[in-house]
Amino acid sequence: MQKLIVSSFDNCLINDEEEIPVSTVMLIDDLRRKNNKFAVITSRCLKSILDYNRDFPFIDYIICANASYIYDSINEKVIYKKNILFSNIKKIVKEFYNEAIIYLVDDYRWNLINEADNLIRLYDFIKIQDYTKFIENNKTNIYKIELYFQELAQVKKAIKKLNSFNLKINVNSKIDRQYYVIEITHIDVNKLDSLKKIAPKLNLDNVIAFGYEDSDIPIIENVGLGIALENASKGIKKKAKFITEDCNHKGIEKYLKNYFYEK
């Protein structure tokens, strides 16, 4: 029976060196040749994942920007996209411009709109000199806003303020390196629903999902096999059916090898 294999990306499919082991890629490709499908779900933008898929394509679907943008990489077409309203972007940026480091994420890169050190983002980003003009004139949709804070108390205060705005947004928080991060997407965006957008007739019992952070919990709880890595958050490990080794010890590869070839 065909399976859809879904994996979170950072700290899950890739290791601490931001690499995917060649043996993992080859195993996934072999499973795809046996009529299974492989999808990545990530907070990153589309281009960042396509860079990993360029030399040896092994990803069928890319669910990026926290499920705001879904791409069929085999047929090179967009399946779904839901941008944040520009009026909401302007309101959020104005409110937090002097309190947080702010990125506006489109399908191509992170757009940094205020001052930040170079450690804040290791991926491709561009510094926007005039954010007002960028927001007003930008023809590229923004699918996610990232607010970076140095203290947890700032995050709690910011979430309370965002909720008071009554905007059509989802708000998620996490830790990224030394920062506390708030991720904002359109209210209609949902990680679990993104699997149905890939395949409308998909039976969730036929999904094997690997997760790392708390925002992956809805998927881990509702699919046939929800698996956490050893280095995952405590919250997702409590909800997972199984726990495999961490991202630096090929946890995904070892579980898939056992499930498909050795069980």
VEXTORPA-508752 format. One record per residue (C-alpha): residue in three letters; x, y, z. Coordinates in nm, 3 decimals. Layout:
<'Ala' <X Y Z>>
...
END
This chain:
<'Met' <0.000 0.000 0.000>>
<'Gln' <0.132 0.342 -0.097>>
<'Lys' <0.256 0.558 0.190>>
<'Leu' <0.307 0.931 0.212>>
<'Ile' <0.619 1.001 0.417>>
<'Val' <0.628 1.351 0.565>>
<'Ser' <0.924 1.503 0.748>>
<'Ser' <0.992 1.828 0.923>>
<'Phe' <1.313 1.979 0.788>>
<'Asp' <1.533 2.163 1.037>>
<'Asn' <1.668 1.948 1.321>>
<'Cys' <1.484 1.653 1.167>>
<'Leu' <1.572 1.568 0.806>>
<'Ile' <1.890 1.776 0.816>>
<'Asn' <2.156 1.743 1.085>>
<'Asp' <2.334 2.013 1.285>>
<'Glu' <2.564 2.075 0.987>>
<'Glu' <2.252 2.150 0.777>>
<'Glu' <2.322 1.845 0.561>>
<'Ile' <2.108 1.549 0.457>>
<'Pro' <2.310 1.225 0.463>>
<'Val' <2.352 1.076 0.117>>
<'Ser' <2.236 0.739 0.248>>
<'Thr' <1.912 0.900 0.369>>
<'Val' <1.849 1.056 0.028>>
<'Met' <1.914 0.723 -0.147>>
<'Leu' <1.682 0.536 0.087>>
<'Ile' <1.400 0.786 0.034>>
<'Asp' <1.451 0.772 -0.341>>
<'Asp' <1.430 0.392 -0.332>>
<'Leu' <1.101 0.413 -0.140>>
<'Arg' <0.969 0.658 -0.399>>
<'Arg' <1.057 0.412 -0.676>>
<'Lys' <0.835 0.164 -0.489>>
<'Asn' <0.541 0.402 -0.540>>
<'Asn' <0.561 0.588 -0.208>>
<'Lys' <0.569 0.970 -0.189>>
<'Phe' <0.793 1.197 0.016>>
<'Ala' <0.705 1.546 0.141>>
<'Val' <0.893 1.803 0.346>>
<'Ile' <0.709 2.040 0.581>>
<'Thr' <0.905 2.341 0.698>>
<'Ser' <0.903 2.700 0.814>>
<'Arg' <1.157 2.784 0.543>>
<'Cys' <1.077 2.946 0.211>>
<'Leu' <1.048 2.743 -0.109>>
<'Lys' <1.387 2.832 -0.257>>
<'Ser' <1.572 2.716 0.052>>
<'Ile' <1.434 2.363 0.010>>
<'Leu' <1.468 2.356 -0.369>>
<'Asp' <1.840 2.416 -0.323>>
<'Tyr' <1.863 2.080 -0.141>>
<'Asn' <1.658 1.910 -0.412>>
<'Arg' <1.850 2.046 -0.710>>
<'Asp' <2.133 1.798 -0.770>>
<'Phe' <1.940 1.482 -0.689>>
<'Pro' <1.563 1.538 -0.679>>
<'Phe' <1.407 1.321 -0.409>>
<'Ile' <1.124 1.539 -0.272>>
<'Asp' <0.777 1.510 -0.424>>
<'Tyr' <0.608 1.791 -0.232>>
<'Ile' <0.738 2.092 -0.041>>
<'Ile' <0.508 2.233 0.226>>
<'Cys' <0.684 2.553 0.322>>
<'Ala' <0.636 2.877 0.515>>
<'Asn' <0.449 2.679 0.782>>
<'Ala' <0.207 2.537 0.521>>
<'Ser' <0.131 2.875 0.361>>
<'Tyr' <0.288 2.761 0.033>>
<'Ile' <0.269 2.409 -0.113>>
<'Tyr' <0.468 2.308 -0.417>>
<'Asp' <0.467 2.000 -0.638>>
<'Ser' <0.838 1.974 -0.715>>
<'Ile' <0.800 1.690 -0.966>>
<'Asn' <0.556 1.879 -1.187>>
<'Glu' <0.699 2.217 -1.088>>
<'Lys' <0.369 2.377 -0.997>>
<'Val' <0.213 2.548 -0.699>>
<'Ile' <-0.064 2.348 -0.534>>
<'Tyr' <-0.168 2.605 -0.276>>
<'Lys' <-0.064 2.942 -0.142>>
<'Lys' <-0.214 3.177 0.114>>
<'Asn' <-0.050 3.512 0.174>>
<'Ile' <-0.092 3.745 0.469>>
<'Leu' <-0.304 4.052 0.395>>
<'Phe' <-0.084 4.355 0.329>>
<'Ser' <-0.292 4.565 0.566>>
<'Asn' <-0.207 4.317 0.841>>
<'Ile' <0.162 4.319 0.749>>
<'Lys' <0.174 4.699 0.775>>
<'Lys' <0.004 4.695 1.113>>
<'Ile' <0.233 4.427 1.257>>
<'Val' <0.552 4.585 1.122>>
<'Lys' <0.456 4.926 1.254>>
<'Glu' <0.381 4.783 1.599>>
<'Phe' <0.700 4.579 1.641>>
<'Tyr' <0.957 4.761 1.428>>
<'Asn' <1.149 4.892 1.728>>
<'Glu' <1.094 4.585 1.947>>
<'Ala' <1.187 4.286 1.733>>
<'Ile' <1.402 4.179 1.440>>
<'Ile' <1.153 4.132 1.157>>
<'Tyr' <1.161 3.914 0.847>>
<'Leu' <0.894 3.906 0.578>>
<'Val' <0.910 3.567 0.408>>
<'Asp' <0.807 3.523 0.047>>
<'Asp' <0.856 3.213 -0.170>>
<'Tyr' <1.212 3.312 -0.257>>
<'Arg' <1.382 3.449 0.055>>
<'Trp' <1.369 3.617 0.394>>
<'Asn' <1.337 3.995 0.360>>
<'Leu' <1.502 4.161 0.660>>
<'Ile' <1.340 4.496 0.722>>
<'Asn' <1.528 4.626 1.025>>
<'Glu' <1.869 4.593 1.187>>
<'Ala' <2.005 4.248 1.280>>
<'Asp' <2.337 4.076 1.329>>
<'Asn' <2.448 3.817 1.074>>
<'Leu' <2.391 3.529 1.315>>
<'Ile' <2.017 3.571 1.309>>
<'Arg' <1.967 3.388 0.979>>
<'Leu' <2.204 3.152 0.804>>
<'Tyr' <1.983 3.121 0.495>>
<'Asp' <1.947 3.359 0.201>>
<'Phe' <1.810 3.696 0.300>>
<'Ile' <1.810 4.049 0.167>>
<'Lys' <1.816 4.368 0.371>>
<'Ile' <1.531 4.601 0.278>>
<'Gln' <1.636 4.964 0.306>>
<'Asp' <1.290 5.120 0.290>>
<'Tyr' <1.036 4.879 0.433>>
<'Thr' <0.741 5.114 0.377>>
<'Lys' <0.815 5.131 0.005>>
<'Phe' <0.876 4.754 0.000>>
<'Ile' <0.540 4.678 0.155>>
<'Glu' <0.355 4.926 -0.065>>
<'Asn' <0.521 4.830 -0.395>>
<'Asn' <0.618 4.467 -0.349>>
<'Lys' <0.449 4.244 -0.607>>
<'Thr' <0.559 3.928 -0.429>>
<'Asn' <0.319 3.797 -0.168>>
<'Ile' <0.434 3.755 0.191>>
<'Tyr' <0.345 3.416 0.336>>
<'Lys' <0.502 3.442 0.680>>
<'Ile' <0.623 3.706 0.923>>
<'Glu' <0.899 3.623 1.171>>
<'Leu' <0.953 3.834 1.483>>
<'Tyr' <1.276 3.764 1.674>>
<'Phe' <1.307 3.860 2.041>>
<'Gln' <1.583 3.812 2.297>>
<'Glu' <1.359 3.750 2.599>>
<'Leu' <1.064 3.519 2.659>>
<'Ala' <0.874 3.795 2.840>>
<'Gln' <0.881 3.999 2.517>>
<'Val' <0.723 3.709 2.328>>
<'Lys' <0.441 3.669 2.577>>
<'Lys' <0.368 4.041 2.563>>
<'Ala' <0.380 4.042 2.182>>
<'Ile' <0.144 3.744 2.149>>
<'Lys' <-0.104 3.913 2.381>>
<'Lys' <-0.088 4.227 2.170>>
<'Leu' <-0.124 4.036 1.842>>
<'Asn' <-0.432 3.858 1.975>>
<'Ser' <-0.583 4.192 2.071>>
<'Phe' <-0.561 4.311 1.710>>
<'Asn' <-0.819 4.051 1.596>>
<'Leu' <-0.639 4.002 1.266>>
<'Lys' <-0.686 3.701 1.040>>
<'Ile' <-0.360 3.537 1.146>>
<'Asn' <-0.214 3.227 1.310>>
<'Val' <0.052 3.289 1.574>>
<'Asn' <0.314 3.028 1.664>>
<'Ser' <0.618 3.065 1.890>>
<'Lys' <0.943 2.870 1.907>>
<'Ile' <1.312 2.897 1.997>>
<'Asp' <1.562 2.942 1.713>>
<'Arg' <1.924 2.941 1.827>>
<'Gln' <1.955 3.216 2.090>>
<'Tyr' <1.628 3.387 1.995>>
<'Tyr' <1.262 3.354 2.085>>
<'Val' <1.061 3.363 1.764>>
<'Ile' <0.701 3.439 1.674>>
<'Glu' <0.585 3.308 1.334>>
<'Ile' <0.274 3.460 1.180>>
<'Thr' <0.071 3.316 0.891>>
<'His' <-0.281 3.360 0.752>>
<'Ile' <-0.551 3.218 0.977>>
<'Asp' <-0.661 2.966 0.711>>
<'Val' <-0.319 2.798 0.704>>
<'Asn' <-0.301 2.460 0.880>>
<'Lys' <-0.023 2.200 0.871>>
<'Leu' <-0.255 1.901 0.895>>
<'Asp' <-0.486 2.035 0.623>>
<'Ser' <-0.182 2.076 0.398>>
<'Leu' <-0.160 1.698 0.363>>
<'Lys' <-0.511 1.691 0.217>>
<'Lys' <-0.414 1.964 -0.028>>
<'Ile' <-0.137 1.739 -0.157>>
<'Ala' <-0.377 1.449 -0.208>>
<'Pro' <-0.749 1.520 -0.150>>
<'Lys' <-0.832 1.149 -0.124>>
<'Leu' <-0.544 1.077 0.113>>
<'Asn' <-0.620 0.846 0.404>>
<'Leu' <-0.423 0.983 0.699>>
<'Asp' <-0.373 0.626 0.821>>
<'Asn' <-0.135 0.584 0.526>>
<'Val' <0.088 0.871 0.638>>
<'Ile' <0.421 0.830 0.819>>
<'Ala' <0.526 1.163 0.971>>
<'Phe' <0.844 1.273 1.146>>
<'Gly' <0.826 1.582 1.365>>
<'Tyr' <1.053 1.802 1.570>>
<'Glu' <0.870 2.102 1.716>>
<'Asp' <0.536 2.159 1.886>>
<'Ser' <0.376 2.302 1.572>>
<'Asp' <0.411 1.953 1.420>>
<'Ile' <0.190 1.799 1.691>>
<'Pro' <-0.141 1.816 1.493>>
<'Ile' <0.019 1.602 1.221>>
<'Ile' <0.191 1.362 1.461>>
<'Glu' <-0.134 1.305 1.651>>
<'Asn' <-0.358 1.244 1.351>>
<'Val' <-0.163 1.033 1.104>>
<'Gly' <-0.116 0.658 1.097>>
<'Leu' <0.240 0.674 1.231>>
<'Gly' <0.358 0.988 1.409>>
<'Ile' <0.725 0.971 1.501>>
<'Ala' <0.941 1.216 1.698>>
<'Leu' <1.318 1.236 1.686>>
<'Glu' <1.514 1.201 2.007>>
<'Asn' <1.617 1.566 1.982>>
<'Ala' <1.255 1.684 1.938>>
<'Ser' <1.058 1.899 2.181>>
<'Lys' <0.916 1.738 2.495>>
<'Gly' <0.564 1.821 2.378>>
<'Ile' <0.585 1.632 2.052>>
<'Lys' <0.767 1.337 2.208>>
<'Lys' <0.470 1.292 2.444>>
<'Lys' <0.231 1.273 2.148>>
<'Ala' <0.438 1.055 1.915>>
<'Lys' <0.369 0.683 1.871>>
<'Phe' <0.741 0.615 1.840>>
<'Ile' <1.070 0.795 1.905>>
<'Thr' <1.365 0.738 1.674>>
<'Glu' <1.727 0.851 1.701>>
<'Asp' <1.821 1.216 1.666>>
<'Cys' <1.896 1.407 1.348>>
<'Asn' <2.271 1.361 1.388>>
<'His' <2.238 0.983 1.397>>
<'Lys' <2.013 0.936 1.091>>
<'Gly' <1.697 0.889 1.296>>
<'Ile' <1.462 0.912 0.997>>
<'Glu' <1.670 0.681 0.782>>
<'Lys' <1.697 0.417 1.054>>
<'Tyr' <1.323 0.416 1.123>>
<'Leu' <1.229 0.393 0.754>>
<'Lys' <1.480 0.117 0.693>>
<'Asn' <1.337 -0.081 0.982>>
<'Tyr' <0.975 -0.017 0.883>>
<'Phe' <1.000 -0.095 0.512>>
<'Tyr' <1.282 -0.347 0.494>>
<'Glu' <1.322 -0.521 0.825>>
<'Lys' <0.983 -0.543 0.998>>
END
